[in-house]
């Protein structure tokens, strides 16, 4: 009969997530995680097969943290799609190591931007659904708008996560609003302006 685990999967994942949040993914070693748990590394491997499986659990937990992250003050009054962008950027500013884990860690190269977006899973699908509902766009236009705005939010979030720039919530809100209005103008004008 296998030994009873000293820690649950959830306890190990929570400790690993805290470790990565503080020190980055490179700090996630069996030894350091064991120290964080107040134990040796052995109990980790009664629950997880290997450290790659622990890393997968941490990525999932980091995405869940992003999904529940607050959009900031005025979030309730802010349009729902804008809340997603604010949330992502604030996550980069306030959880830089987890932002880097989710969005700045080299993974298998994607053959298209759609594949990158697919990795966002439900989060991306929810954004596109909100855009379609709130702005009455067809699927293609909604996906194009999401892609453009995600790239914009990703860039600002990366600047924040790497410490290159610090923006206030007000500055971030203004940047997102300007870009969104410009993109909506282009969509509504149905390509009247040629930016090629």
C-alpha contacts under 8 A as a table, 3 or more apart, distances in Angstrom:
res1	aa1	res2	aa2	distance
3	X	46	X	7.57
4	X	46	X	7.97
5	X	8	X	6.66
5	X	43	X	6.41
5	X	46	X	5.84
5	X	47	X	6.65
6	X	43	X	5.98
7	X	11	X	6.03
7	X	12	X	6.49
7	X	43	X	6.84
7	X	44	X	7.58
7	X	47	X	7.91
8	X	11	X	5.16
8	X	12	X	6.34
8	X	47	X	7.16
9	X	12	X	5.28
9	X	13	X	6.05
9	X	47	X	6.10
9	X	48	X	7.65
10	X	13	X	5.05
10	X	14	X	5.99
11	X	14	X	5.15
11	X	15	X	6.21
12	X	15	X	5.18
12	X	16	X	6.08
12	X	37	X	7.47
12	X	44	X	6.98
13	X	16	X	5.01
13	X	17	X	5.97
13	X	54	X	6.95
13	X	57	X	6.27
13	X	58	X	5.99
13	X	61	X	7.49
14	X	17	X	5.05
14	X	18	X	6.23
14	X	58	X	7.90
14	X	61	X	7.89
15	X	18	X	5.18
15	X	19	X	6.20
15	X	33	X	7.08
15	X	36	X	6.59
15	X	37	X	6.73
16	X	19	X	5.00
16	X	20	X	6.18
16	X	28	X	6.71
16	X	33	X	6.20
16	X	54	X	7.75
16	X	58	X	6.55
17	X	20	X	5.17
17	X	21	X	5.97
17	X	58	X	5.49
17	X	61	X	7.04
17	X	62	X	7.04
18	X	21	X	4.97
18	X	22	X	6.21
19	X	22	X	5.31
19	X	23	X	5.99
19	X	24	X	7.21
19	X	27	X	7.04
19	X	28	X	6.77
19	X	33	X	7.41
19	X	36	X	7.58
20	X	23	X	5.21
20	X	24	X	4.31
20	X	25	X	5.09
20	X	26	X	7.81
20	X	27	X	6.52
20	X	28	X	6.34
20	X	97	X	6.59
20	X	98	X	6.85
21	X	24	X	6.00
21	X	95	X	6.57
21	X	96	X	7.57
21	X	97	X	5.23
21	X	98	X	5.50
22	X	97	X	6.95
23	X	26	X	7.61
23	X	27	X	5.87
23	X	97	X	7.01
24	X	27	X	5.72
24	X	28	X	7.43
24	X	97	X	5.12
24	X	98	X	7.33
24	X	101	X	7.51
25	X	28	X	5.39
25	X	97	X	7.57
25	X	101	X	6.61
26	X	29	X	7.39
27	X	32	X	7.02
28	X	32	X	6.54
28	X	33	X	6.40
28	X	55	X	7.89
29	X	32	X	5.27
29	X	33	X	5.99
29	X	51	X	7.39
30	X	33	X	5.16
30	X	34	X	5.99
30	X	41	X	5.32
30	X	44	X	7.52
30	X	51	X	6.91
31	X	34	X	5.09
31	X	35	X	6.29
31	X	40	X	6.90
31	X	41	X	5.46
32	X	35	X	5.01
32	X	36	X	6.14
33	X	36	X	4.91
33	X	37	X	6.22
33	X	41	X	6.95
34	X	37	X	5.04
34	X	38	X	6.13
34	X	39	X	4.96
34	X	40	X	4.77
34	X	41	X	4.45
34	X	42	X	7.75
34	X	43	X	7.91
34	X	44	X	7.34
35	X	38	X	4.88
35	X	39	X	5.67
35	X	40	X	6.58
35	X	41	X	7.75
36	X	39	X	7.59
39	X	43	X	7.63
40	X	43	X	6.91
41	X	44	X	5.65
41	X	45	X	7.33
42	X	45	X	5.60
42	X	46	X	7.05
43	X	46	X	5.28
43	X	47	X	7.15
44	X	47	X	5.68
44	X	48	X	6.02
45	X	48	X	4.81
45	X	49	X	5.71
45	X	50	X	6.52
46	X	49	X	7.51
48	X	51	X	7.39
48	X	53	X	6.25
48	X	54	X	6.51
49	X	53	X	6.51
50	X	53	X	5.53
50	X	54	X	6.77
51	X	54	X	4.83
51	X	55	X	6.15
52	X	55	X	5.00
52	X	56	X	6.29
53	X	56	X	5.04
53	X	57	X	6.34
54	X	57	X	5.09
54	X	58	X	6.22
55	X	58	X	4.96
55	X	59	X	6.18
56	X	59	X	5.12
56	X	60	X	6.30
57	X	60	X	5.15
57	X	61	X	6.14
58	X	61	X	4.95
58	X	62	X	5.98
59	X	62	X	5.03
59	X	63	X	6.22
59	X	101	X	7.22
59	X	102	X	6.65
60	X	63	X	5.14
60	X	64	X	6.26
61	X	64	X	4.98
61	X	65	X	6.17
62	X	65	X	4.98
62	X	66	X	6.23
62	X	98	X	6.20
62	X	102	X	7.30
63	X	66	X	4.98
63	X	67	X	6.19
63	X	102	X	7.26
64	X	67	X	5.02
64	X	68	X	6.39
65	X	68	X	5.27
65	X	69	X	5.99
66	X	69	X	4.99
66	X	87	X	7.45
66	X	88	X	7.08
66	X	91	X	6.61
67	X	123	X	7.35
69	X	87	X	6.16
69	X	91	X	7.03
70	X	75	X	7.58
70	X	87	X	5.96
71	X	75	X	5.37
71	X	83	X	5.31
71	X	84	X	7.05
71	X	86	X	5.25
71	X	87	X	4.26
71	X	90	X	7.14
72	X	75	X	5.56
72	X	86	X	7.43
72	X	87	X	7.37
72	X	90	X	7.81
72	X	169	X	7.42
74	X	77	X	5.33
74	X	78	X	6.05
75	X	78	X	5.04
75	X	83	X	6.26
76	X	79	X	7.92
78	X	82	X	6.61
78	X	83	X	6.34
79	X	82	X	5.41
79	X	83	X	6.41
80	X	83	X	5.05
80	X	84	X	6.81
80	X	130	X	7.13
81	X	84	X	5.34
81	X	85	X	6.92
81	X	127	X	6.25
81	X	130	X	6.35
81	X	131	X	6.59
82	X	85	X	5.17
82	X	86	X	6.19
82	X	176	X	7.38
82	X	177	X	7.96
83	X	86	X	5.06
83	X	87	X	5.89
84	X	87	X	5.08
84	X	88	X	6.25
84	X	127	X	7.36
85	X	88	X	5.21
85	X	89	X	6.30
85	X	149	X	7.73
85	X	150	X	7.19
85	X	153	X	5.73
85	X	176	X	7.57
86	X	89	X	5.26
86	X	90	X	5.99
86	X	153	X	7.77
86	X	169	X	7.88
86	X	172	X	7.19
86	X	173	X	7.04
87	X	90	X	5.23
87	X	91	X	5.99
88	X	91	X	5.06
88	X	92	X	6.42
88	X	153	X	6.99
88	X	154	X	7.51
88	X	157	X	6.67
89	X	92	X	5.04
89	X	93	X	6.35
89	X	153	X	6.18
89	X	154	X	7.12
89	X	156	X	6.38
89	X	157	X	4.22
89	X	158	X	7.95
89	X	160	X	7.39
89	X	172	X	7.94
90	X	93	X	4.89
90	X	94	X	5.91
90	X	95	X	7.91
90	X	157	X	7.17
90	X	169	X	7.94
91	X	94	X	5.20
91	X	95	X	5.18
91	X	96	X	6.95
91	X	99	X	6.52
91	X	157	X	7.49
92	X	95	X	5.48
92	X	96	X	4.79
92	X	98	X	7.74
92	X	99	X	5.13
92	X	100	X	7.74
92	X	157	X	4.79
92	X	158	X	6.47
92	X	160	X	5.70
92	X	161	X	4.52
93	X	96	X	5.74
93	X	157	X	6.72
93	X	160	X	4.81
93	X	161	X	5.20
93	X	166	X	7.72
94	X	161	X	7.77
95	X	98	X	5.49
95	X	99	X	6.14
95	X	161	X	7.39
96	X	99	X	5.01
96	X	100	X	6.05
96	X	160	X	7.50
96	X	161	X	4.26
96	X	162	X	6.97
97	X	100	X	5.03
97	X	101	X	6.17
97	X	161	X	7.28
98	X	101	X	4.87
98	X	102	X	6.20
99	X	102	X	5.21
99	X	103	X	5.81
99	X	104	X	7.18
99	X	158	X	7.95
99	X	161	X	6.69
100	X	103	X	5.32
100	X	104	X	4.49
100	X	105	X	6.18
100	X	158	X	7.86
100	X	161	X	6.95
101	X	104	X	5.94
101	X	105	X	5.37
102	X	105	X	6.59
106	X	109	X	7.89
110	X	113	X	7.09
110	X	115	X	5.69
110	X	116	X	6.16
111	X	115	X	6.73
112	X	115	X	5.35
112	X	116	X	6.85
113	X	116	X	5.01
113	X	117	X	6.30
114	X	117	X	5.03
114	X	118	X	6.05
115	X	118	X	4.92
115	X	119	X	6.57
116	X	119	X	5.40
116	X	120	X	7.30
117	X	120	X	5.34
117	X	121	X	7.33
117	X	124	X	6.58
117	X	147	X	7.92
118	X	121	X	5.32
118	X	124	X	7.30
120	X	123	X	5.75
120	X	124	X	5.59
121	X	124	X	5.77
121	X	125	X	6.62
122	X	125	X	5.00
122	X	126	X	5.93
123	X	126	X	5.24
123	X	127	X	6.33
124	X	127	X	5.10
124	X	128	X	6.32
125	X	128	X	5.22
125	X	129	X	6.17
126	X	129	X	5.06
126	X	130	X	6.14
127	X	130	X	5.13
127	X	131	X	6.22
127	X	146	X	7.10
128	X	131	X	5.07
128	X	132	X	6.18
128	X	139	X	7.67
128	X	142	X	5.74
128	X	143	X	6.00
128	X	146	X	6.37
129	X	132	X	5.14
129	X	133	X	6.12
130	X	133	X	5.10
130	X	134	X	5.88
131	X	134	X	5.34
131	X	135	X	5.57
131	X	136	X	7.29
131	X	137	X	6.98
131	X	142	X	5.83
131	X	146	X	7.78
132	X	135	X	5.63
132	X	136	X	5.03
132	X	137	X	4.82
132	X	138	X	6.33
132	X	139	X	6.79
132	X	142	X	5.83
133	X	136	X	5.54
133	X	137	X	7.53
137	X	140	X	7.98
137	X	141	X	5.90
137	X	142	X	5.62
138	X	141	X	5.52
138	X	142	X	6.05
139	X	142	X	5.08
139	X	143	X	6.05
140	X	143	X	5.12
140	X	144	X	6.09
141	X	144	X	5.01
141	X	145	X	6.04
141	X	187	X	7.42
142	X	145	X	5.11
142	X	146	X	6.05
143	X	146	X	5.00
143	X	147	X	6.04
144	X	147	X	5.10
144	X	148	X	6.26
145	X	148	X	5.24
145	X	149	X	6.08
145	X	183	X	6.95
145	X	184	X	7.97
146	X	149	X	5.20
146	X	150	X	5.77
147	X	150	X	5.14
147	X	151	X	6.20
148	X	151	X	5.25
148	X	152	X	6.36
149	X	152	X	4.98
149	X	153	X	6.08
149	X	176	X	7.81
149	X	179	X	7.55
149	X	180	X	7.05
150	X	153	X	5.06
150	X	154	X	5.77
151	X	154	X	4.96
151	X	155	X	6.11
152	X	155	X	5.23
152	X	156	X	6.45
152	X	176	X	7.82
153	X	156	X	5.20
153	X	157	X	5.93
153	X	176	X	7.48
154	X	157	X	4.97
154	X	158	X	5.96
155	X	158	X	5.11
155	X	159	X	6.31
156	X	159	X	5.13
156	X	160	X	6.34
157	X	160	X	5.08
157	X	161	X	5.98
158	X	161	X	4.96
158	X	162	X	6.02
159	X	162	X	5.49
159	X	163	X	6.18
159	X	164	X	5.09
159	X	165	X	5.42
159	X	166	X	7.76
160	X	163	X	5.14
160	X	164	X	6.22
160	X	165	X	5.41
160	X	166	X	5.78
160	X	167	X	7.47
161	X	164	X	7.81
162	X	165	X	7.93
163	X	166	X	6.92
167	X	170	X	7.95
167	X	171	X	5.89
167	X	172	X	6.29
168	X	171	X	5.18
168	X	172	X	6.28
169	X	172	X	5.10
169	X	173	X	5.99
170	X	173	X	5.08
170	X	174	X	6.18
171	X	174	X	5.16
171	X	175	X	6.23
172	X	175	X	5.17
172	X	176	X	6.20
173	X	176	X	5.27
173	X	177	X	6.08
174	X	177	X	5.10
174	X	178	X	6.14
175	X	178	X	5.31
175	X	179	X	6.28
176	X	179	X	5.28
176	X	180	X	5.96
177	X	180	X	5.08
177	X	181	X	6.05
178	X	181	X	5.28
178	X	182	X	6.26
179	X	182	X	5.12
179	X	183	X	6.22
180	X	183	X	5.14
180	X	184	X	6.08
181	X	184	X	5.09
181	X	185	X	6.06
182	X	185	X	5.08
182	X	186	X	6.36
183	X	186	X	5.14
183	X	187	X	6.24
184	X	187	X	5.01
184	X	188	X	5.95
185	X	188	X	5.14
185	X	189	X	5.99
186	X	189	X	5.18
186	X	190	X	6.24
186	X	191	X	5.96
186	X	192	X	7.31
186	X	193	X	6.98
187	X	190	X	5.04
187	X	191	X	6.61
188	X	191	X	7.96
189	X	192	X	5.28
189	X	193	X	7.50
191	X	194	X	6.49
